[in-house]
Amino acid sequence: MDQIRAGKKGYVVTPNPEIVYATFEDPVFRDIVNRASLVLPDGIGVIYAARILGVPLAGKVPGIDFADALMYRMSQEGMRLFLLGAKPGVAEKAAENIKKKYPGLVIAGTQDGYFKDDQQAIDAVKAAGGADVMFTCLGAPKQERFMAGHMDELPVTLSCGLGGSLDVFAGTVQRAPELFRRLNLEWLHRLLKQPSRFGRMMKLPLFLLITIKTRLFGGKQS
């Protein structure tokens, strides 16, 4: 919050194992993640990997929970939030629900994620008069590249890469039940709901193998 109040620009990334794996393959993307103002481990796989590497983390911080906590604090100070991403109409519905939950929060504006080029999204934020915080929900690595590449020209203090969070706030996608969350099985719930994710999940064993290899034989830890 101090960074936002001070007007110090930055961005937040919430990597899961899939995103971390992408940093192994793409040095430019790895640099973008490493330059973030805040990196929150969004996934139990990241926590396990950190333990294997001997750098244990306090615990995972799901992006959706971080967003909720941030909006609560923002609402107490009447701060401005811009919502970027998801299919047409989703950001508007999310804005409706957020406004009901946090009436002190100012929704500066919305823009769906189906813009023809980045400039269209930038212009939408400028037309809304800017914001203290922007939820950038374009999916990785697009959202991270967008936040890092346009940080200086966007009239936004803090951008947060939050994947599919707008769908959850809009009510078009349901979070995993509490039991799944307590057992660190949110990934399984998503897979059951979206079998098309199976191909992406195949990267997880590779992520684990790279982590173990790094622990045993050394190498870069990003």
C-alpha beads as a LAMMPS data file, in Angstrom:
LAMMPS data file: protein, C-alpha beads

222 atoms
221 bonds

1 atom types
1 bond types

-500.0 500.0 xlo xhi
-500.0 500.0 ylo yhi
-500.0 500.0 zlo zhi

Masses

1 110.0

Atoms # bond

1 1 1 0.000 0.000 0.000
2 1 1 2.881 2.359 0.733
3 1 1 4.117 1.939 -2.838
4 1 1 0.682 2.809 -4.205
5 1 1 0.298 5.838 -1.956
6 1 1 3.754 7.047 -2.968
7 1 1 2.879 6.688 -6.650
8 1 1 5.849 4.375 -7.231
9 1 1 5.119 2.339 -10.351
10 1 1 5.517 -1.422 -10.446
11 1 1 3.822 -4.713 -11.184
12 1 1 2.941 -7.929 -9.354
13 1 1 3.316 -11.445 -10.743
14 1 1 1.690 -14.565 -9.299
15 1 1 3.601 -17.519 -10.769
16 1 1 2.383 -21.091 -10.663
17 1 1 4.606 -24.011 -11.784
18 1 1 3.579 -23.498 -15.414
19 1 1 4.764 -19.882 -15.335
20 1 1 7.994 -20.789 -13.546
21 1 1 8.622 -23.486 -16.169
22 1 1 8.199 -20.831 -18.875
23 1 1 10.985 -18.804 -17.258
24 1 1 13.326 -21.781 -17.739
25 1 1 12.688 -21.699 -21.490
26 1 1 12.570 -17.928 -22.063
27 1 1 15.311 -15.700 -20.567
28 1 1 13.413 -12.527 -21.497
29 1 1 10.313 -13.715 -19.672
30 1 1 12.473 -14.775 -16.718
31 1 1 13.858 -11.235 -16.523
32 1 1 10.324 -9.792 -16.572
33 1 1 9.322 -11.990 -13.635
34 1 1 12.496 -11.195 -11.704
35 1 1 11.966 -7.434 -12.154
36 1 1 8.494 -7.498 -10.603
37 1 1 7.854 -5.397 -7.504
38 1 1 6.271 -8.424 -5.855
39 1 1 6.340 -12.131 -6.737
40 1 1 3.664 -14.250 -5.034
41 1 1 3.805 -18.068 -5.231
42 1 1 0.379 -19.016 -6.590
43 1 1 0.492 -22.793 -6.487
44 1 1 1.574 -25.546 -4.153
45 1 1 4.047 -26.801 -6.767
46 1 1 6.080 -23.615 -6.393
47 1 1 6.187 -24.121 -2.621
48 1 1 7.393 -27.725 -2.989
49 1 1 10.016 -26.676 -5.533
50 1 1 11.326 -23.999 -3.179
51 1 1 11.671 -26.602 -0.418
52 1 1 13.585 -28.931 -2.726
53 1 1 15.952 -26.075 -3.580
54 1 1 16.486 -25.278 0.087
55 1 1 14.755 -21.892 -0.004
56 1 1 11.433 -22.620 1.724
57 1 1 8.655 -20.058 1.373
58 1 1 6.131 -19.166 4.054
59 1 1 3.235 -20.462 1.967
60 1 1 1.317 -19.986 -1.243
61 1 1 -0.615 -16.790 -1.906
62 1 1 -3.390 -17.379 -4.458
63 1 1 -3.767 -14.374 -6.721
64 1 1 -7.506 -14.222 -6.049
65 1 1 -6.907 -13.954 -2.284
66 1 1 -4.265 -11.272 -2.782
67 1 1 -6.690 -9.329 -4.989
68 1 1 -9.447 -9.520 -2.381
69 1 1 -7.155 -8.308 0.398
70 1 1 -5.858 -5.484 -1.781
71 1 1 -9.352 -4.327 -2.770
72 1 1 -10.411 -4.280 0.877
73 1 1 -7.519 -1.955 1.719
74 1 1 -8.121 0.179 -1.360
75 1 1 -11.807 0.568 -0.518
76 1 1 -10.894 2.070 2.834
77 1 1 -9.024 4.851 1.054
78 1 1 -11.314 5.381 -1.930
79 1 1 -8.684 4.266 -4.427
80 1 1 -9.280 3.670 -8.132
81 1 1 -9.208 0.244 -9.803
82 1 1 -9.173 -0.583 -13.521
83 1 1 -10.109 -4.073 -14.761
84 1 1 -8.421 -5.384 -17.905
85 1 1 -9.001 -8.782 -19.470
86 1 1 -11.386 -11.713 -19.989
87 1 1 -14.128 -12.045 -22.602
88 1 1 -16.385 -9.101 -23.502
89 1 1 -18.845 -8.387 -20.694
90 1 1 -16.946 -10.283 -18.001
91 1 1 -14.978 -7.307 -16.668
92 1 1 -18.184 -5.262 -16.435
93 1 1 -19.929 -8.000 -14.447
94 1 1 -16.873 -8.346 -12.223
95 1 1 -16.937 -4.584 -11.653
96 1 1 -20.598 -4.821 -10.585
97 1 1 -19.886 -7.525 -8.036
98 1 1 -16.732 -5.847 -6.744
99 1 1 -18.568 -2.569 -6.242
100 1 1 -21.228 -4.327 -4.156
101 1 1 -18.602 -6.030 -2.006
102 1 1 -16.319 -2.996 -1.668
103 1 1 -18.514 0.122 -1.999
104 1 1 -15.639 2.423 -1.066
105 1 1 -13.642 1.299 -4.088
106 1 1 -13.838 3.398 -7.257
107 1 1 -14.030 1.347 -10.464
108 1 1 -12.213 3.607 -12.914
109 1 1 -13.113 1.530 -15.958
110 1 1 -12.956 -1.812 -17.751
111 1 1 -11.566 -3.234 -20.980
112 1 1 -11.941 -6.797 -22.222
113 1 1 -8.899 -8.808 -23.241
114 1 1 -9.836 -9.044 -26.912
115 1 1 -8.228 -5.776 -28.020
116 1 1 -6.663 -5.658 -31.482
117 1 1 -3.385 -4.234 -30.223
118 1 1 -1.872 -3.078 -26.944
119 1 1 -2.451 0.578 -27.764
120 1 1 -6.213 0.062 -27.689
121 1 1 -5.982 -1.172 -24.094
122 1 1 -3.613 1.640 -23.106
123 1 1 -5.979 4.218 -24.610
124 1 1 -8.901 2.718 -22.648
125 1 1 -7.015 3.146 -19.372
126 1 1 -6.064 6.713 -20.282
127 1 1 -9.654 7.535 -21.264
128 1 1 -10.791 6.318 -17.837
129 1 1 -8.464 8.793 -16.163
130 1 1 -5.982 6.195 -14.958
131 1 1 -6.073 4.206 -11.736
132 1 1 -4.124 3.428 -8.609
133 1 1 -4.245 -0.288 -9.404
134 1 1 -5.035 -2.315 -12.507
135 1 1 -5.931 -5.995 -12.493
136 1 1 -4.329 -7.287 -15.697
137 1 1 -6.021 -10.594 -16.483
138 1 1 -4.724 -11.660 -19.890
139 1 1 -3.138 -14.983 -18.995
140 1 1 0.581 -15.709 -18.817
141 1 1 2.917 -14.734 -20.361
142 1 1 0.862 -12.097 -22.184
143 1 1 -0.147 -10.219 -19.028
144 1 1 3.407 -10.090 -17.656
145 1 1 4.776 -8.834 -20.981
146 1 1 2.023 -6.219 -21.159
147 1 1 2.641 -4.935 -17.617
148 1 1 6.417 -4.757 -17.985
149 1 1 6.388 -3.401 -21.528
150 1 1 3.924 -0.578 -20.901
151 1 1 4.550 0.281 -17.252
152 1 1 5.912 3.750 -18.017
153 1 1 3.142 4.835 -20.392
154 1 1 0.185 3.408 -18.467
155 1 1 -1.408 5.902 -16.036
156 1 1 -1.457 3.194 -13.360
157 1 1 0.669 2.909 -10.232
158 1 1 0.510 -0.858 -9.659
159 1 1 -0.465 -3.528 -12.188
160 1 1 -1.314 -7.020 -10.932
161 1 1 -1.169 -10.041 -13.238
162 1 1 -4.082 -12.179 -12.086
163 1 1 -4.868 -14.656 -14.861
164 1 1 -8.513 -15.748 -14.746
165 1 1 -9.490 -13.796 -11.634
166 1 1 -12.033 -11.605 -13.427
167 1 1 -14.050 -14.701 -14.338
168 1 1 -14.173 -15.606 -10.653
169 1 1 -15.173 -12.098 -9.580
170 1 1 -17.821 -12.047 -12.315
171 1 1 -19.201 -15.405 -11.177
172 1 1 -18.713 -17.058 -14.568
173 1 1 -16.149 -19.459 -13.076
174 1 1 -16.366 -20.944 -9.593
175 1 1 -13.346 -21.312 -7.331
176 1 1 -12.479 -24.742 -6.044
177 1 1 -14.479 -25.742 -2.941
178 1 1 -12.864 -25.020 0.421
179 1 1 -11.924 -28.686 0.903
180 1 1 -9.915 -28.735 -2.329
181 1 1 -8.169 -25.518 -1.298
182 1 1 -7.292 -26.834 2.154
183 1 1 -5.808 -29.979 0.595
184 1 1 -3.880 -27.934 -2.003
185 1 1 -5.868 -29.587 -4.790
186 1 1 -7.181 -26.518 -6.614
187 1 1 -5.233 -27.683 -9.671
188 1 1 -7.206 -30.956 -9.663
189 1 1 -10.517 -29.119 -9.444
190 1 1 -9.548 -26.946 -12.428
191 1 1 -8.517 -30.028 -14.396
192 1 1 -11.816 -31.779 -13.668
193 1 1 -13.751 -28.691 -14.739
194 1 1 -11.534 -28.008 -17.765
195 1 1 -10.128 -31.282 -19.181
196 1 1 -8.558 -29.246 -21.998
197 1 1 -5.933 -28.160 -19.452
198 1 1 -4.478 -31.689 -19.395
199 1 1 -1.890 -30.896 -22.070
200 1 1 -0.628 -27.931 -20.090
201 1 1 -0.448 -30.061 -16.951
202 1 1 2.091 -32.316 -18.663
203 1 1 4.689 -29.610 -18.060
204 1 1 4.469 -30.146 -14.309
205 1 1 6.574 -33.353 -14.239
206 1 1 9.214 -31.518 -16.298
207 1 1 9.105 -28.661 -13.806
208 1 1 9.727 -31.133 -10.982
209 1 1 12.592 -32.834 -12.849
210 1 1 14.308 -29.506 -13.541
211 1 1 13.930 -28.550 -9.885
212 1 1 15.508 -31.814 -8.697
213 1 1 18.294 -31.528 -11.290
214 1 1 19.052 -27.994 -10.101
215 1 1 19.182 -29.198 -6.506
216 1 1 21.504 -32.105 -7.307
217 1 1 23.784 -30.619 -9.936
218 1 1 23.400 -26.869 -9.559
219 1 1 22.240 -24.315 -12.078
220 1 1 20.299 -21.103 -12.248
221 1 1 17.505 -20.625 -9.756
222 1 1 15.030 -18.080 -11.030

Bonds

1 1 1 2
2 1 2 3
3 1 3 4
4 1 4 5
5 1 5 6
6 1 6 7
7 1 7 8
8 1 8 9
9 1 9 10
10 1 10 11
11 1 11 12
12 1 12 13
13 1 13 14
14 1 14 15
15 1 15 16
16 1 16 17
17 1 17 18
18 1 18 19
19 1 19 20
20 1 20 21
21 1 21 22
22 1 22 23
23 1 23 24
24 1 24 25
25 1 25 26
26 1 26 27
27 1 27 28
28 1 28 29
29 1 29 30
30 1 30 31
31 1 31 32
32 1 32 33
33 1 33 34
34 1 34 35
35 1 35 36
36 1 36 37
37 1 37 38
38 1 38 39
39 1 39 40
40 1 40 41
41 1 41 42
42 1 42 43
43 1 43 44
44 1 44 45
45 1 45 46
46 1 46 47
47 1 47 48
48 1 48 49
49 1 49 50
50 1 50 51
51 1 51 52
52 1 52 53
53 1 53 54
54 1 54 55
55 1 55 56
56 1 56 57
57 1 57 58
58 1 58 59
59 1 59 60
60 1 60 61
61 1 61 62
62 1 62 63
63 1 63 64
64 1 64 65
65 1 65 66
66 1 66 67
67 1 67 68
68 1 68 69
69 1 69 70
70 1 70 71
71 1 71 72
72 1 72 73
73 1 73 74
74 1 74 75
75 1 75 76
76 1 76 77
77 1 77 78
78 1 78 79
79 1 79 80
80 1 80 81
81 1 81 82
82 1 82 83
83 1 83 84
84 1 84 85
85 1 85 86
86 1 86 87
87 1 87 88
88 1 88 89
89 1 89 90
90 1 90 91
91 1 91 92
92 1 92 93
93 1 93 94
94 1 94 95
95 1 95 96
96 1 96 97
97 1 97 98
98 1 98 99
99 1 99 100
100 1 100 101
101 1 101 102
102 1 102 103
103 1 103 104
104 1 104 105
105 1 105 106
106 1 106 107
107 1 107 108
108 1 108 109
109 1 109 110
110 1 110 111
111 1 111 112
112 1 112 113
113 1 113 114
114 1 114 115
115 1 115 116
116 1 116 117
117 1 117 118
118 1 118 119
119 1 119 120
120 1 120 121
121 1 121 122
122 1 122 123
123 1 123 124
124 1 124 125
125 1 125 126
126 1 126 127
127 1 127 128
128 1 128 129
129 1 129 130
130 1 130 131
131 1 131 132
132 1 132 133
133 1 133 134
134 1 134 135
135 1 135 136
136 1 136 137
137 1 137 138
138 1 138 139
139 1 139 140
140 1 140 141
141 1 141 142
142 1 142 143
143 1 143 144
144 1 144 145
145 1 145 146
146 1 146 147
147 1 147 148
148 1 148 149
149 1 149 150
150 1 150 151
151 1 151 152
152 1 152 153
153 1 153 154
154 1 154 155
155 1 155 156
156 1 156 157
157 1 157 158
158 1 158 159
159 1 159 160
160 1 160 161
161 1 161 162
162 1 162 163
163 1 163 164
164 1 164 165
165 1 165 166
166 1 166 167
167 1 167 168
168 1 168 169
169 1 169 170
170 1 170 171
171 1 171 172
172 1 172 173
173 1 173 174
174 1 174 175
175 1 175 176
176 1 176 177
177 1 177 178
178 1 178 179
179 1 179 180
180 1 180 181
181 1 181 182
182 1 182 183
183 1 183 184
184 1 184 185
185 1 185 186
186 1 186 187
187 1 187 188
188 1 188 189
189 1 189 190
190 1 190 191
191 1 191 192
192 1 192 193
193 1 193 194
194 1 194 195
195 1 195 196
196 1 196 197
197 1 197 198
198 1 198 199
199 1 199 200
200 1 200 201
201 1 201 202
202 1 202 203
203 1 203 204
204 1 204 205
205 1 205 206
206 1 206 207
207 1 207 208
208 1 208 209
209 1 209 210
210 1 210 211
211 1 211 212
212 1 212 213
213 1 213 214
214 1 214 215
215 1 215 216
216 1 216 217
217 1 217 218
218 1 218 219
219 1 219 220
220 1 220 221
221 1 221 222
